[in-house]
């Protein structure tokens, strides 16, 4: 799952990925994850922001990956 997500998003830490996607890009990820996850054990959360004005990202500690966009 990690390798699949790294082809579409930026890895932030552990199981956290973020990036800016088109609607079709988001659907491609949803479809791919449905094939990869064990629906009885795994879960995937999407946070979708409809406006850049409502997004604020703060961090304490070291930046593992520098990013300019969020999903």
PyMOL commands that set and color helices and strands:
alter all, ss='L'
color gray80, all
select helices_A, chain A and resi 2-6+23-36+52-54
alter helices_A, ss='H'
color red, helices_A
select strands_A, chain A and resi 10-13+16-18
alter strands_A, ss='S'
color yellow, strands_A
deselect
rebuild
show_as cartoon
